[in-house]
């Protein structure tokens, strides 16, 4: 089982920026309950886009969580703030972690 990074970039809908980080508690709590979850880092880029990097024990666990997230918490404030057409998700095998 190789550790995997899930890297998601996205933009927010206009008017949702101010409360976005605070509203991520639901997402953070949900992720923490998922099998294989190790850590999460959420950041805003200079151009206003966002990146969400989640570390998983395996690609299979990352993919399983990705298949469930919208059904289970897709209606929460943080998820509703994201522009769906802007979402770009990919995975990478961890080669070095310190």
C-alpha positions as CSV (number, residue, x, y, z in Angstrom):
1,X,0.0,0.0,0.0
2,X,1.6,3.2,-1.2
3,X,0.7,6.5,0.5
4,X,-1.1,8.8,-1.9
5,X,-1.6,12.5,-2.2
6,X,-5.0,13.7,-3.5
7,X,-4.5,17.1,-5.0
8,X,-7.7,19.1,-5.8
9,X,-7.7,22.7,-7.2
10,X,-10.8,24.8,-7.5
11,X,-12.4,28.2,-7.4
12,X,-15.1,29.5,-5.1
13,X,-18.4,31.0,-6.2
14,X,-18.5,34.8,-5.8
15,X,-19.6,35.9,-2.3
16,X,-18.6,32.7,-0.5
17,X,-14.9,33.5,0.2
18,X,-15.3,35.1,3.6
19,X,-16.7,32.1,5.4
20,X,-15.1,29.3,3.4
21,X,-12.3,28.3,5.8
22,X,-14.6,28.5,8.8
23,X,-17.2,26.3,7.1
24,X,-14.7,23.6,6.4
25,X,-15.2,22.0,9.8
26,X,-17.8,19.6,8.4
27,X,-15.3,18.5,5.6
28,X,-12.4,18.1,8.0
29,X,-14.5,16.0,10.5
30,X,-15.8,13.8,7.6
31,X,-12.3,13.2,6.3
32,X,-11.0,12.4,9.7
33,X,-13.5,9.5,9.9
34,X,-12.5,8.0,6.6
35,X,-10.4,4.8,6.4
36,X,-6.9,5.6,5.4
37,X,-7.1,9.4,6.0
38,X,-3.7,10.8,7.2
39,X,-3.8,14.6,6.8
40,X,-5.2,17.6,5.0
41,X,-3.8,20.9,3.9
42,X,-6.0,23.6,2.4
43,X,-4.5,26.8,0.9
44,X,-5.4,29.8,-1.2
45,X,-3.2,30.8,-4.2
46,X,-2.3,34.3,-5.1
47,X,-4.8,34.2,-8.0
48,X,-7.7,33.4,-5.7
49,X,-7.9,29.7,-6.6
50,X,-7.6,27.1,-3.9
51,X,-5.7,23.8,-3.5
52,X,-6.7,21.0,-1.1
53,X,-4.1,18.3,-0.5
54,X,-5.2,15.2,1.3
55,X,-2.7,12.4,2.3
56,X,-4.1,8.9,2.3
57,X,-2.7,5.5,3.1
58,X,-3.5,4.3,-0.4
59,X,-5.0,5.3,-3.7
60,X,-7.8,2.9,-3.2
61,X,-8.9,4.6,0.0
62,X,-8.6,8.0,-1.6
63,X,-10.8,6.9,-4.5
64,X,-13.4,5.3,-2.2
65,X,-13.7,8.5,-0.1
66,X,-14.0,10.6,-3.3
67,X,-16.9,8.4,-4.5
68,X,-18.8,9.0,-1.2
69,X,-18.1,12.6,-0.3
70,X,-20.8,14.3,-2.4
71,X,-23.5,11.9,-1.4
72,X,-22.6,12.2,2.3
73,X,-21.7,15.9,2.7
74,X,-22.1,17.5,-0.7
75,X,-24.8,19.8,0.6
76,X,-22.7,21.3,3.4
77,X,-21.8,25.0,3.1
78,X,-18.1,24.5,2.2
79,X,-18.9,22.1,-0.7
80,X,-21.7,24.4,-2.0
81,X,-19.2,27.3,-2.1
82,X,-17.1,25.5,-4.8
83,X,-17.6,26.2,-8.5
84,X,-18.1,22.6,-9.8
85,X,-16.8,23.3,-13.3
86,X,-13.5,24.6,-11.7
87,X,-12.6,21.4,-9.9
88,X,-9.5,19.5,-11.0
89,X,-8.5,16.4,-9.0
90,X,-5.5,14.2,-9.4
91,X,-3.4,11.7,-7.3
92,X,0.3,11.2,-6.8
93,X,2.2,8.4,-5.0
94,X,4.2,9.8,-2.1
95,X,7.9,9.5,-3.0
96,X,9.3,11.5,0.0
97,X,7.7,12.6,3.2
98,X,9.6,14.2,6.1
